């Protein structure tokens, strides 16, 4: 599996191509590779990542990466800057339409780190009271929304001052 990308502007990183051998599909290798790229781009303080994906695959990608909850909360606009038609590719099995997705790096990283933290809390026996609090649907929705809003607020403050 591999990902190749480049900085196209000081504020944008574009994934040029990504590939996973069919024998290793289902192991979430692509998700792990993208996570590593997001982490590195975030360290470089680049706010946007551009990806061309098969048209209509964004919900599946978000679900497999742990971002699927954002779809159910209706806050994909916090993560996705814009989506637009991209190129068409002719393959042996037909034609594939791609779409260009511009993703906001910081909210994605904040959400993934928050969900990783919640997963660790769930597994740790001495933190079960936090886990039971986070398991109640209304409170979980509140926690996810609050963590995303807090990160965005901090980002705005950092860029303004």
Secondary structure as UniProt FT lines:
FT   STRAND          2..9
FT   TURN            10..11
FT   STRAND          12..19
FT   HELIX           22..24
FT   TURN            25..26
FT   HELIX           29..43
FT   TURN            44..45
FT   STRAND          48..54
FT   TURN            55..56
FT   HELIX           58..64
FT   TURN            65..67
FT   HELIX           68..73
FT   HELIX           76..79
FT   STRAND          80..91
FT   TURN            92..93
FT   STRAND          94..104
FT   HELIX           105..123
FT   HELIX           125..127
FT   HELIX           128..135
FT   HELIX           137..160
//
